[in-house]
């Protein structure tokens, strides 16, 4: 009987240990799921899309972005950009790149931004057979008025160079939308 009692004790302890291990691993999975959902609840997606067509003119741009809301005052994120511009028998350009963005909301209606953008630019002029490929770096400081998920404002490129830049001016308006 002593041997049966000892075996029964070992079986009981083994079952308790297995149940405890199973419960612990299950609760870790639940905690990991909660952590994942909390992360994705703080992520917002947005960006821009543009189309322009005219007599011999085409302009297409796509600029998706995502931000992570650290808290109600600060967000940080990434963006991608591609654009194609062509004026028939004169000029064509394609640009692609990425950006890092930081957003600060000192009050709910105001958003301040800093954005570092790096673009690869390919330009060609048909009449002169001239082409140029270069990197364009922009550092934009901006401010906007925020209405829930929509921000309307302006930004200024502090690295603007008239001789080698894809933008016509250092100052430009913007509309941001995040969902």
TAVENMO-V300197 format. One record per backbone hydrogen bond with DSSP energy under -1.0 kcal/mol. NH is the residue of the N-H (numbers start at 1). CO is the residue of the C=O. If there is no record, write none. Layout:
nh = <NH | NH>
co = <CO | CO>
This chain:
nh = <5 | 6 | 7 | 8 | 9 | 10 | 11 | 12 | 13 | 14 | 15 | 16 | 17 | 18 | 19 | 20 | 21 | 22 | 23 | 24 | 25 | 26 | 27 | 28 | 29 | 30 | 31 | 32 | 33 | 34 | 35 | 36 | 37 | 38 | 39 | 40 | 41 | 42 | 44 | 46 | 47 | 48 | 50 | 52 | 54 | 56 | 58 | 59 | 60 | 61 | 62 | 63 | 65 | 66 | 67 | 68 | 69 | 70 | 70 | 71 | 75 | 76 | 77 | 78 | 79 | 80 | 81 | 82 | 83 | 84 | 85 | 86 | 87 | 88 | 90 | 91 | 92 | 93 | 94 | 95 | 96 | 97 | 98 | 99 | 100 | 101 | 102 | 103 | 104 | 105 | 110 | 111 | 112 | 113 | 114 | 115 | 116 | 117 | 118 | 119 | 120 | 121 | 122 | 123 | 124 | 125 | 126 | 132 | 134 | 136 | 138 | 140 | 141 | 142 | 143 | 144 | 145 | 146 | 147 | 150 | 151 | 152 | 153 | 154 | 155 | 156 | 157 | 158 | 160 | 172 | 174 | 176 | 178 | 179>
co = <1 | 2 | 3 | 4 | 5 | 6 | 7 | 8 | 9 | 10 | 11 | 12 | 13 | 14 | 15 | 16 | 17 | 18 | 19 | 20 | 21 | 22 | 23 | 24 | 25 | 26 | 27 | 28 | 29 | 30 | 31 | 32 | 33 | 34 | 35 | 36 | 37 | 39 | 67 | 65 | 177 | 63 | 61 | 59 | 57 | 54 | 86 | 52 | 84 | 50 | 82 | 48 | 46 | 78 | 44 | 76 | 42 | 68 | 74 | 74 | 103 | 68 | 101 | 66 | 99 | 64 | 97 | 62 | 95 | 60 | 93 | 58 | 91 | 56 | 87 | 87 | 124 | 85 | 122 | 83 | 120 | 81 | 118 | 79 | 116 | 77 | 114 | 75 | 112 | 73 | 107 | 144 | 104 | 142 | 102 | 140 | 100 | 138 | 98 | 136 | 96 | 134 | 94 | 132 | 92 | 130 | 90 | 123 | 121 | 119 | 117 | 115 | 156 | 113 | 154 | 111 | 152 | 109 | 150 | 147 | 176 | 145 | 174 | 143 | 172 | 141 | 170 | 139 | 157 | 155 | 153 | 151 | 149 | 45>
